[in-house]
Amino acid sequence: MAGVKSALLFVAQSIVVGLAVAFLVVLVRPDLLPIISLAGNAAPSSYADAIEISAPSVASVRTKRLVEYRSASNEVPRFRVEQAVGSAVVIDTDGYLVTNFHVIAEAAEIQVQFSDGRFASPEIVGVDAETDLALLKVDLGILPAISLGSSSELRIGDVVLAIGNPVGLASSVTQGIISATGRSHLLNLTTFQDFIQTDAAINAGNSGGALVNVDGELIGINTAILAEDIGTEGIGFAIPVDLVRGVVDEIKQHGRVIRGYLGLQPEDMTRAEREANGIEGNVGIMLSIVFDDGPAAAAGLREGDIIIAINGEPIVSQRQAQLLVAGTSPGDRVDVVSIRDGQRFTSTVIATERSGFAAP
């Protein structure tokens, strides 16, 4: 036992002496301390690499429109040529570009200029006004296509870069963060809304340009600012690249986006309305309109019915239902679980093709 105590005492004395020596060494020579690197967690000092990768894929779009007007002294209508500038992003080396529908809508002339100075008059492959997207095509050989990222993996606080041509200033870049995702019903900008919100400056001419991550990958198409108000700054919106990817694929295949249609118009419910109908939780939307000649009416749904699930997915909002229905194809069987007079029932609705700005 005495031997064990002696050994422990020796170890303790060695530790104390070692710490004392280390303290004196650090006190005299602090430069001998190892340098702890935080580079792995630190923000990069420059985003030049991301811009070098992505900026060549962003082109400027110049349009001319004939605008009718009447002067106060003359009732005869006259026309003037109105010029505007926007942006577009090369997403395919074969010459496909994505821009906003509103950038090229009603344009009498469209001209695209690329980062290398070349010009082209693009073909309009197709448009989707309900997401404010348009697909253009030019024949200039191989073009520098941007890499597509994933908008589903975005987090609030992620650094983003907006590239475009604000007020005609080619290849301008602004930097900010993701302020929010899934912005929708408050904006009334498009029918199908799922915007990325960012504080990266987006100005007139940025529409149709690229929102990229720090790796230079496209995560959104810059679309709008909240308002041209002197008191409103740092609130811009972009269409997520995952939505862009789906719309582009549809236009390439069909020349348009084919969406399902059930012929109904739902409204969100308040908590009090749910409780009054004996519904627990936040599920449920109420049908305010069921169109007489639509698939929902043919399946027996009525105004006032409360939808609680579509194809097995609990429904909590009108927007969610709209996106689910839009994701179906004509001819699909859509199972709708509803409540009427306190009774739950299931209807099978056969989707038809949505046209124009029809209801879901």
Residue pairs with C-beta under 8 A, 6 or more apart in sequence:
25 32
26 32
26 33
43 159
44 214
47 159
47 161
47 175
47 214
49 216
50 161
50 212
50 213
50 214
50 215
50 216
51 161
51 163
51 173
51 216
52 216
53 147
53 215
53 216
54 146
54 147
54 161
54 163
54 210
54 212
54 216
54 217
54 218
55 115
55 163
55 171
55 173
56 114
56 115
56 116
56 144
57 89
57 90
57 91
57 115
57 143
57 144
57 145
57 146
57 210
57 218
58 87
58 88
58 89
58 90
58 115
58 146
58 163
58 164
58 165
58 171
58 209
58 210
59 87
59 88
59 89
59 90
59 97
59 112
59 113
59 114
59 115
60 85
60 86
60 87
60 88
60 112
60 113
60 165
60 168
60 170
60 205
61 85
61 86
61 87
61 88
61 99
61 103
61 104
61 110
61 111
61 112
61 165
61 208
62 83
62 84
62 85
62 86
62 110
62 111
62 112
62 113
63 83
63 84
63 85
63 86
63 103
63 104
63 107
63 109
63 110
63 111
64 81
64 82
64 83
64 107
64 108
64 109
65 81
65 82
65 83
65 84
65 106
65 107
65 108
66 79
66 80
66 81
66 82
66 108
67 79
67 80
67 81
67 82
68 77
68 78
68 79
69 77
69 78
69 79
69 80
70 76
70 77
70 78
71 78
84 103
85 165
85 167
85 168
85 204
85 205
86 99
86 100
86 103
86 104
86 164
86 165
86 205
86 206
86 207
86 208
86 209
87 99
87 103
87 163
87 164
87 165
87 205
87 206
87 207
87 208
87 209
87 210
87 222
88 97
88 98
88 99
88 103
88 112
88 136
88 208
88 209
89 97
89 98
89 99
89 146
89 208
89 209
89 210
89 218
89 221
90 96
90 97
90 114
90 143
90 144
90 145
90 146
91 97
91 98
91 145
91 146
91 148
91 218
91 244
91 248
92 143
92 145
93 142
93 143
93 144
93 145
94 137
94 142
94 143
95 137
95 138
95 139
95 140
95 141
95 143
96 125
96 135
96 136
96 137
96 248
96 252
97 112
97 122
97 135
97 136
97 137
97 138
98 133
98 134
98 135
98 136
98 208
98 221
98 244
98 248
99 133
99 134
99 136
99 207
99 208
99 221
100 132
100 133
100 134
100 207
100 208
100 221
100 223
101 127
101 128
101 129
101 131
101 132
101 133
101 134
102 132
102 207
103 134
103 207
103 208
104 110
104 124
104 127
104 134
104 136
105 127
105 129
109 121
110 121
110 122
110 124
110 136
111 119
111 120
111 121
112 119
112 120
112 121
112 122
112 136
112 138
113 119
113 170
114 120
114 140
114 143
115 144
115 170
115 171
118 140
120 138
120 139
120 140
121 138
122 136
122 137
122 138
123 136
123 137
123 138
124 134
124 135
124 136
125 135
125 136
125 137
125 251
125 252
125 255
126 134
126 135
126 251
126 254
126 255
126 256
126 257
127 133
127 134
127 135
127 251
128 134
128 247
128 250
128 251
128 256
128 257
129 190
129 191
129 357
130 190
130 191
130 192
130 257
130 357
131 190
131 191
131 192
131 239
131 243
131 247
131 257
132 189
132 190
132 223
132 239
133 221
133 239
133 244
133 247
133 248
135 247
135 248
135 251
135 252
146 210
146 212
146 216
146 217
146 218
147 215
147 216
147 217
147 218
148 217
148 218
148 241
148 245
149 212
149 213
149 215
149 217
149 218
149 219
149 241
150 219
150 241
150 242
151 181
151 196
151 219
151 220
151 240
151 241
151 242
151 243
152 240
152 242
154 178
154 181
154 196
154 219
154 240
155 178
156 177
156 178
156 179
156 180
156 181
157 177
157 178
158 177
158 178
158 213
159 175
159 176
159 177
159 213
159 214
160 175
160 176
160 177
160 178
160 198
160 200
160 211
160 212
160 213
160 219
160 220
161 173
161 174
161 175
161 200
161 211
161 212
161 213
161 214
162 173
162 174
162 175
162 176
162 198
162 200
162 201
162 202
162 206
162 209
162 210
162 211
162 222
162 236
162 238
163 171
163 172
163 173
163 209
163 210
163 211
163 212
164 172
164 202
164 205
164 206
164 207
164 208
164 209
164 210
164 222
165 171
165 172
165 205
165 206
165 209
166 172
166 201
166 202
166 203
166 204
166 205
166 206
167 203
167 204
167 205
168 205
169 205
174 200
174 201
174 202
175 200
176 198
176 199
176 200
176 201
176 234
177 198
177 199
177 200
178 196
178 197
178 198
179 197
179 198
179 199
179 234
179 235
180 196
180 197
181 196
181 197
181 240
182 194
182 195
183 193
183 194
183 195
183 196
183 197
183 237
184 193
184 194
184 195
184 319
185 193
185 318
185 319
187 193
187 195
187 224
187 226
187 237
189 195
189 223
189 224
189 237
191 322
191 357
192 243
192 322
192 323
192 326
193 319
194 239
194 240
194 243
194 323
195 223
195 237
195 238
195 239
195 240
196 211
196 219
196 220
196 237
196 238
196 239
196 240
197 235
197 236
197 237
198 211
198 236
198 237
198 238
199 234
199 235
199 236
200 211
200 236
201 234
201 236
202 222
202 224
202 225
202 236
202 237
202 238
203 225
206 222
206 236
207 222
207 223
207 224
208 221
208 222
208 223
209 221
209 222
210 218
210 220
210 221
210 222
211 218
211 219
211 220
211 221
211 222
211 238
212 218
212 219
213 219
218 241
218 244
219 238
219 240
219 241
220 238
220 239
220 240
220 241
220 244
221 238
221 239
221 241
221 244
222 236
222 237
222 238
223 237
223 238
223 239
224 236
224 237
225 232
225 235
225 236
225 237
226 232
226 235
226 236
226 237
247 257
250 256
250 257
250 258
251 257
258 329
258 330
258 353
258 354
259 325
259 326
259 327
259 328
259 353
259 354
260 325
260 326
260 327
260 328
260 329
260 330
260 332
260 334
260 351
260 352
260 353
260 354
261 294
261 295
261 325
261 330
261 351
261 352
261 353
261 354
261 355
261 358
261 359
261 360
262 294
262 295
262 296
262 325
262 334
262 336
262 349
262 351
262 360
263 290
263 291
263 293
263 294
263 295
263 296
263 297
263 352
263 359
264 287
264 289
264 290
264 291
264 294
264 296
264 301
264 359
264 360
265 287
265 288
265 289
265 290
265 291
265 359
265 360
266 285
266 286
266 287
266 288
266 307
266 318
266 321
266 360
267 285
267 286
267 287
267 288
267 318
268 285
268 317
268 318
269 284
269 285
269 286
269 306
271 282
273 284
273 286
274 280
274 281
274 282
274 283
274 284
277 284
277 306
277 339
277 342
278 342
279 306
279 308
279 339
282 316
283 308
283 309
283 314
283 315
283 316
284 306
284 307
284 308
284 315
284 316
284 339
285 306
285 307
285 315
285 316
285 317
285 318
285 321
286 304
286 305
286 306
286 307
287 296
287 301
287 302
287 303
287 304
287 305
287 306
287 307
288 303
289 303
289 359
290 296
290 297
290 301
290 302
290 303
290 305
291 297
291 359
294 352
295 349
295 350
295 351
295 352
296 336
296 347
296 349
298 349
298 350
299 336
299 347
299 348
299 349
299 350
300 347
301 336
301 338
301 347
301 349
302 340
304 340
305 338
305 339
305 340
306 338
306 339
306 340
307 315
307 321
307 336
307 337
307 338
308 314
308 315
308 337
308 338
308 339
308 344
309 315
309 335
309 336
309 337
310 321
310 324
310 325
310 334
310 335
310 336
310 337
311 324
311 334
311 335
312 335
313 324
315 321
315 324
321 360
322 360
325 334
325 351
325 360
326 354
326 360
328 334
328 351
329 351
330 351
330 352
330 353
331 350
331 351
332 350
332 351
333 348
333 349
333 350
333 351
334 348
334 349
334 350
334 351
335 346
335 347
335 348
335 349
336 346
336 347
336 348
336 349
337 344
337 345
337 346
338 344
338 345
338 346
338 347
339 345
354 360
